[in-house]
Every structure is written in structure tokens, then in C-alpha cells.
């Protein structure tokens, strides 16, 4: 479907408008008799003109040439262009507009990530040397100021080469926040899913591009400051759609490359953290193996030592029995029973009957120590023998009674 764009000097009928995949626009330009396309700077796109009808003059970087049917000329990004119809008939030609954008991924030292990347908790945009390269490249290719902001609207990279209108009216080259569109952050929110434009009172167009990942804004781009070479205060601009479309296309590509780089950077960081975690877990596993080995060796040594101790106690008890030292014999057996009970039981709870048997051996040793001066009386309900209580709960009570209740007396 053809689209006609009207201007004070004539019109452009667009036969093909660029899409998001491959930028190229084709149109028919008609300049009315005695009219001219005023001096302007080309940005965002390269244009090829082929004159099909009429006569006139054009200026490229102030170099004047005569134009007539059959002539063609190329206007590159950054060049100053002006064309005038000096005849009494319409000056007509075909214009082909192409993007001046190269593959930004070539600017980066690292390759861009695959499209089927796994979801990451992507932080906001940040400034580093790779993003600086991309930033310099797009401004070089488009010849327009491009500024990069983080997700909160804070400036990361400032654009340059602002137009005269911006310098004269806002002094933006001195402080970017002199422009009201850089201090108002209300438009930078998650509801703005696509590129949108602000137009200031001096007729300057500023393009706003959100950088989104998984439907969350991680940064913003403000670019353009699109105006005539000689600006006026009117709000309407004589700017071909191809030029704005080329800029929008380039900004989308720039946004994609910035996002790809940050996703790749986050993937590398995430993988690095995972490798550290794997290394840490591996080291912990090795340490557990080593600790387990030491524990087994310690347990074996303890078992051997305990076995030797029990055998020694049994030997001494046998000697005491041969020497008719029955009290000594009984004390040694009680000590052996105490050691075995604490060593062999790994339970947190024990039957009341087992605990009382253990206490009987402990008390017998206490009686031996006090030469039988301490007398204990047992009163136990036989129905409670199978009840479980925390192991070793009663022994500290008896021990404290002996230490504090009878300390001075014995």
C-alpha cells in the first residue's frame, strides 16, 4: 500500500517502507516548481537519488551541481544536502533509502549469545569498554546523539554532536539535564514497550527506546534530536519518513546488541558462580571423605584402647579376688560397667531399669570412695521399669548431691 507524505516543497510517495528485519525504503520524490528541499544533514540512512523528470540544482556539502533526467547521486550519512527545482515543471525522481548500520556484533570482542538462552535475573545496564565501543559505533554511523540510561533513568553514556537548536535553546552540550526531556523520567516505565517520540517546543524529535528483557526494563536509550539543518520554531518538520525509519531501525539493532551483550555477560557471570559452587561442593566432599577417614581411624583406635582398658580392669579384678580384696574387686567391676554403659550405648533414651542399674554401679563406687559412710535407699515402682528417660539424666543429680551436699563432711 502506497503512503504519501506531504511537505511544503512537494511530496514523497512511498512504494516500499522498511520493516524490522531488513531496512530499505523506496519512494518517488516530487518537488514543485520554484520550491526547494532546504539544507539539512542526513542521519540514520544513506540515500540514492535517480532523476526521472525536470531540472534543477542540488548542493552536497555546499558543492553545487546541475540535475536532469538520467542523473543519479548518493548522499551519505553526515552529509549536508539541499536540492532546488529551477524549472516550471515538477522535478521528479526515485529515492532509495538504506540503513547505514553494520552488524554491531562485530564491534564486540565476544560473540553474541544464542537466542534460546535460559532465563536469567538480568541486572540493569552498566557501562564497560564493550558498551563504549557500541556507543561510539552507532553515533559514528548515524551522526546523531545517542544517550544510554540505566533502568532507573540515570545517565550512563552521554550523546554528542547535538544540533544547533538544542545548543542555543537548552545549552544541552553543557549539561544534558538542561533538556526537560532528560529530567522527566515519567515516560521511562514498563508500559512503554516500543520506541516512542517526544517533540519539544522547538520542533526537535527525541526518540525513546526501552531496553527490555523478559518483559522487564533494564535500561533506556534516548536518541535523535532530529531537526532541519536550519531550524525553525514551528512544531511541524519537513523530514522524510525514511530518515526517521532508518534511525528507528538502527536504534532497534543497537538495543538488541546491547541486550545480547549484557545477557552474555550475565551468563558468563552466572556460569562462573556455578563453577565456584561446584568447586566448593567438591572440596567439601573431599573434606568430608577425609574427616570420615580420620573418624574411622579414631574410632578404631578408641575401640582398641577401650578393649585394652576392659581387659586390664578384668585382670586387676582377678588379682584382687585372688588376694581376697573383695571390695576392690567389686569397685573394679562397677567401674568397668560404668565405662561399658557410656561407651556401648548410642541411644538418646534408655529404660529406667537400665539407668538405675548404671546408677547402682556409680553409687557403689561413691560408697567405696567414702569408705561406706554414704547410705542410699532405693524406692522404685516396678511398673516404671520399662519407661524411657533421657540417657544419663539421673547421674548428674547424684553427682551434685555428693559434691555439694556432702563435700565438707566427707
Legacy VTK file of the C-alpha trace (Angstrom):
# vtk DataFile Version 3.0
C-alpha trace
ASCII
DATASET POLYDATA
POINTS 410 float
0.000 0.000 0.000
1.393 3.410 -1.044
1.883 6.095 1.576
2.071 9.765 0.619
3.975 12.219 2.806
3.187 15.883 2.133
5.693 18.745 2.524
5.725 22.478 1.813
8.033 21.776 -1.136
6.100 18.799 -2.560
5.578 15.164 -1.596
7.084 11.664 -1.317
5.041 8.631 -2.313
6.496 5.615 -0.512
6.324 2.438 -2.598
8.125 0.299 -0.014
8.626 1.029 3.655
11.313 -0.734 5.683
10.495 -3.487 8.122
12.300 -4.607 11.276
14.282 -7.340 9.505
15.962 -5.544 6.611
15.903 -1.778 6.285
15.199 -0.439 2.786
12.651 2.169 1.698
11.767 3.206 -1.866
9.754 6.250 -2.850
9.004 8.780 -5.582
10.009 12.378 -4.793
8.183 15.312 -6.383
9.468 18.880 -5.914
7.116 21.645 -7.034
8.323 24.363 -9.421
10.324 27.065 -7.662
10.480 25.061 -4.436
13.468 23.513 -2.696
14.280 20.947 -0.033
16.168 23.152 2.375
19.629 22.447 3.629
19.626 19.500 6.023
22.020 16.938 7.485
21.480 13.299 6.566
21.390 10.980 9.529
20.350 7.342 10.019
20.284 6.406 6.321
22.122 6.568 3.016
20.025 7.823 0.112
20.341 7.282 -3.639
18.502 9.683 -5.932
17.701 8.991 -9.595
16.199 11.922 -11.516
13.361 10.945 -13.886
11.830 14.319 -14.766
12.544 18.043 -14.588
15.626 20.155 -13.968
17.238 21.899 -11.045
20.257 22.239 -8.812
21.493 20.440 -5.737
24.174 21.059 -3.145
26.059 18.265 -1.326
28.347 19.677 1.343
27.947 23.073 -0.381
29.140 21.694 -3.750
26.635 22.788 -6.426
25.700 20.502 -9.313
23.103 20.623 -12.083
20.500 17.808 -12.123
18.430 16.465 -15.012
16.749 13.184 -16.032
19.072 10.166 -16.058
21.386 11.528 -13.375
21.908 9.750 -10.073
23.757 10.691 -6.928
24.434 9.220 -3.495
24.008 11.111 -0.231
25.792 9.527 2.705
25.088 9.821 6.402
26.517 13.049 7.800
26.491 14.944 4.511
24.668 18.276 4.132
22.157 18.219 1.287
19.931 20.744 -0.477
18.000 20.465 -3.790
16.018 23.089 -5.766
13.582 22.872 -8.666
14.558 25.725 -11.025
12.192 24.732 -13.858
8.491 25.350 -14.474
7.607 21.652 -14.229
7.774 19.185 -11.348
11.254 17.856 -10.506
10.731 14.151 -10.000
12.971 11.269 -9.016
13.257 7.920 -7.305
14.800 7.768 -3.837
16.163 4.584 -2.246
16.954 4.785 1.464
19.135 2.170 3.157
20.416 1.857 6.694
23.990 2.779 7.414
24.067 0.242 10.247
26.637 -2.525 10.193
26.461 -5.685 12.273
27.214 -4.356 15.767
28.179 -7.826 16.969
31.436 -7.385 15.017
32.289 -4.468 17.278
32.267 -6.712 20.349
35.208 -8.912 21.244
32.845 -11.643 22.363
30.198 -13.369 20.247
26.522 -12.739 20.934
24.632 -15.452 22.852
22.237 -17.951 21.344
18.584 -16.974 21.043
17.357 -19.880 23.160
19.107 -18.597 26.270
17.806 -19.663 29.651
16.112 -17.030 31.841
18.499 -15.004 33.959
17.992 -12.468 36.683
19.453 -9.818 34.417
20.640 -6.742 36.304
20.277 -3.243 34.882
22.539 -1.966 32.131
26.012 -0.910 33.130
28.890 0.859 31.440
32.024 -1.016 30.350
34.502 -0.905 27.461
32.382 -3.112 25.176
29.299 -0.920 25.577
31.502 2.129 24.971
32.540 0.582 21.641
28.929 0.023 20.626
28.019 3.538 21.699
30.807 5.142 19.668
29.964 2.997 16.643
26.270 3.880 16.477
26.938 7.608 16.842
29.585 7.368 14.123
27.214 5.545 11.782
24.063 7.582 12.454
25.639 11.007 13.054
23.107 11.739 15.803
23.438 11.989 19.602
22.636 8.735 21.423
22.449 8.609 25.228
22.214 5.440 27.316
20.475 5.222 30.700
20.104 2.507 33.322
16.712 1.130 34.369
16.252 3.955 36.886
16.838 6.666 34.285
20.358 7.520 35.455
22.738 8.565 32.674
25.422 6.024 31.717
26.699 7.371 28.400
26.072 10.859 27.046
25.460 11.600 23.383
27.421 14.171 21.430
27.053 16.390 18.361
23.745 17.863 19.463
22.106 20.130 16.833
22.432 23.893 16.980
18.827 24.282 18.088
19.497 22.221 21.228
22.696 24.107 21.999
21.149 27.535 21.505
17.888 26.935 23.338
18.765 24.452 26.099
22.576 24.536 26.346
22.390 20.741 26.333
26.080 20.416 25.471
26.911 21.954 28.856
24.532 19.788 30.876
22.281 17.148 29.369
19.684 17.729 32.083
19.122 21.243 30.729
16.792 19.482 28.281
13.435 18.855 30.009
13.078 15.505 28.224
16.158 14.211 30.061
14.954 15.223 33.516
11.398 13.896 33.124
11.624 10.140 33.834
7.882 9.509 33.979
7.826 8.250 30.375
10.503 5.671 31.108
8.442 2.867 32.590
7.497 -0.709 31.834
4.332 0.324 29.961
6.365 1.710 27.068
7.096 -1.449 25.112
8.224 0.159 21.850
10.058 3.189 20.548
8.121 6.416 21.088
8.915 10.031 20.296
8.892 13.319 22.181
8.680 16.606 20.244
9.883 19.725 22.024
8.616 23.281 21.544
11.361 23.933 19.007
10.210 21.081 16.776
13.011 18.696 17.717
12.200 14.979 17.778
13.733 12.811 20.524
13.322 9.041 20.161
12.951 6.970 23.344
13.802 3.292 23.212
13.237 0.933 26.169
15.668 -1.967 26.572
13.609 -4.909 27.837
14.422 -8.458 28.894
11.691 -10.934 29.856
9.180 -8.047 29.892
11.246 -6.068 32.380
13.001 -2.805 31.592
16.764 -2.972 32.177
17.684 0.328 30.523
16.710 3.162 28.184
18.070 4.892 25.096
17.337 8.492 24.096
18.481 9.492 20.646
17.763 11.596 17.610
17.364 15.311 18.261
16.137 15.281 14.690
15.615 18.687 13.077
16.294 20.676 9.925
19.782 21.972 9.361
18.273 25.466 9.713
15.725 25.060 12.483
12.500 26.966 12.990
10.185 27.192 15.968
7.263 25.534 14.166
6.238 22.152 15.509
5.964 20.589 12.029
9.162 19.309 10.436
9.980 18.707 6.805
11.692 15.385 7.499
11.185 12.346 5.236
9.822 9.258 6.970
12.691 7.226 5.534
15.131 9.164 7.670
13.202 8.615 10.891
12.513 4.973 9.974
16.204 4.381 9.350
17.037 5.856 12.738
14.399 3.737 14.478
15.665 0.631 12.714
19.233 1.390 13.784
18.191 2.032 17.372
16.400 -1.318 17.470
19.527 -3.080 16.262
21.622 -1.160 18.763
19.187 -2.136 21.538
19.355 -5.804 20.516
23.149 -5.828 20.604
23.300 -4.091 23.983
20.819 -6.597 25.392
22.635 -9.570 23.838
25.924 -8.410 25.294
24.501 -7.942 28.795
22.757 -11.316 28.652
26.009 -12.931 27.570
27.857 -11.091 30.315
25.303 -12.289 32.875
25.557 -15.851 31.544
29.322 -15.796 31.947
28.974 -14.402 35.471
26.289 -16.972 36.328
28.385 -19.836 34.936
31.408 -18.579 36.850
29.415 -18.545 40.099
28.147 -22.039 39.345
31.693 -23.269 38.707
32.766 -21.774 42.035
29.852 -23.535 43.745
30.748 -26.850 42.093
34.363 -26.388 43.160
33.284 -25.543 46.710
30.976 -28.571 46.886
33.739 -30.783 45.501
36.163 -29.500 48.131
33.550 -30.053 50.854
33.011 -33.594 49.580
36.753 -34.285 49.702
36.911 -32.798 53.198
34.017 -34.992 54.330
35.821 -38.046 52.950
38.965 -37.034 54.791
37.030 -36.338 58.006
35.270 -39.684 57.676
38.608 -41.413 57.237
40.005 -39.690 60.329
36.827 -40.543 62.244
37.095 -44.221 61.303
40.744 -44.294 62.332
39.930 -42.523 65.594
37.027 -44.888 66.255
39.231 -47.921 65.588
41.909 -46.527 67.875
39.304 -45.810 70.588
37.858 -49.300 70.283
41.309 -50.825 70.595
42.082 -48.621 73.597
38.745 -49.472 75.248
39.259 -53.160 74.626
42.684 -52.945 76.216
41.265 -50.986 79.188
38.488 -53.529 79.842
40.939 -56.427 79.663
43.266 -54.607 82.069
40.420 -53.933 84.522
39.345 -57.561 84.363
42.955 -58.642 85.050
43.197 -56.319 88.071
39.819 -57.555 89.334
41.042 -61.131 89.091
44.166 -60.259 91.094
42.046 -58.508 93.723
39.839 -61.578 94.036
42.905 -63.828 94.481
44.134 -61.507 97.228
40.712 -61.664 98.930
40.214 -57.925 98.291
36.511 -58.289 97.620
35.740 -54.572 97.997
38.427 -53.683 95.469
37.148 -56.429 93.170
33.565 -55.054 93.344
34.735 -51.489 92.730
36.692 -52.503 89.633
33.682 -54.340 88.244
31.448 -51.310 88.891
33.938 -49.045 87.122
34.063 -51.404 84.159
30.252 -51.448 83.969
30.156 -47.622 84.010
32.658 -47.399 81.168
30.885 -50.019 79.091
27.452 -48.395 79.536
28.673 -44.991 78.384
30.679 -46.500 75.535
28.350 -49.041 74.008
25.056 -47.128 74.160
24.406 -44.675 71.308
20.791 -44.084 72.282
19.394 -40.748 73.386
16.880 -42.524 75.617
17.238 -45.525 77.902
14.912 -47.620 80.019
14.566 -46.541 83.641
15.726 -50.017 84.691
18.991 -49.606 82.708
19.611 -46.157 84.139
19.074 -47.378 87.683
21.474 -50.275 87.095
24.044 -47.744 85.860
23.407 -45.556 88.938
23.864 -48.561 91.207
27.400 -49.029 89.876
28.113 -45.301 90.218
26.829 -45.194 93.802
28.804 -48.300 94.735
31.986 -46.509 93.616
30.959 -43.485 95.679
30.494 -45.689 98.736
33.925 -47.187 98.119
35.414 -43.667 97.970
33.745 -42.646 101.283
34.504 -45.942 102.986
30.823 -46.817 103.120
29.768 -43.707 105.038
27.097 -42.842 102.444
23.904 -44.876 102.559
21.456 -44.972 99.636
17.879 -46.174 99.731
16.048 -47.272 96.564
12.302 -46.959 96.166
11.183 -47.828 92.647
7.794 -48.687 91.262
8.318 -51.857 89.258
5.683 -50.739 86.777
8.001 -47.947 85.653
10.960 -50.150 84.745
10.264 -50.130 81.006
9.641 -46.386 80.754
12.230 -44.446 78.726
14.012 -41.375 80.031
16.906 -39.294 78.596
20.092 -41.288 78.998
22.351 -40.005 81.795
19.668 -37.709 83.237
19.836 -39.054 86.816
23.615 -39.377 87.213
24.323 -35.577 87.452
21.733 -35.274 90.231
23.504 -37.906 92.325
26.938 -36.468 91.494
25.933 -32.918 92.536
24.429 -34.269 95.736
27.764 -35.852 96.604
29.875 -32.864 95.582
27.805 -30.116 97.180
25.699 -31.842 99.805
28.450 -33.861 101.493
31.607 -32.108 100.325
32.638 -30.701 103.724
31.509 -33.692 105.700
33.493 -36.225 103.681
LINES 1 411
410 0 1 2 3 4 5 6 7 8 9 10 11 12 13 14 15 16 17 18 19 20 21 22 23 24 25 26 27 28 29 30 31 32 33 34 35 36 37 38 39 40 41 42 43 44 45 46 47 48 49 50 51 52 53 54 55 56 57 58 59 60 61 62 63 64 65 66 67 68 69 70 71 72 73 74 75 76 77 78 79 80 81 82 83 84 85 86 87 88 89 90 91 92 93 94 95 96 97 98 99 100 101 102 103 104 105 106 107 108 109 110 111 112 113 114 115 116 117 118 119 120 121 122 123 124 125 126 127 128 129 130 131 132 133 134 135 136 137 138 139 140 141 142 143 144 145 146 147 148 149 150 151 152 153 154 155 156 157 158 159 160 161 162 163 164 165 166 167 168 169 170 171 172 173 174 175 176 177 178 179 180 181 182 183 184 185 186 187 188 189 190 191 192 193 194 195 196 197 198 199 200 201 202 203 204 205 206 207 208 209 210 211 212 213 214 215 216 217 218 219 220 221 222 223 224 225 226 227 228 229 230 231 232 233 234 235 236 237 238 239 240 241 242 243 244 245 246 247 248 249 250 251 252 253 254 255 256 257 258 259 260 261 262 263 264 265 266 267 268 269 270 271 272 273 274 275 276 277 278 279 280 281 282 283 284 285 286 287 288 289 290 291 292 293 294 295 296 297 298 299 300 301 302 303 304 305 306 307 308 309 310 311 312 313 314 315 316 317 318 319 320 321 322 323 324 325 326 327 328 329 330 331 332 333 334 335 336 337 338 339 340 341 342 343 344 345 346 347 348 349 350 351 352 353 354 355 356 357 358 359 360 361 362 363 364 365 366 367 368 369 370 371 372 373 374 375 376 377 378 379 380 381 382 383 384 385 386 387 388 389 390 391 392 393 394 395 396 397 398 399 400 401 402 403 404 405 406 407 408 409
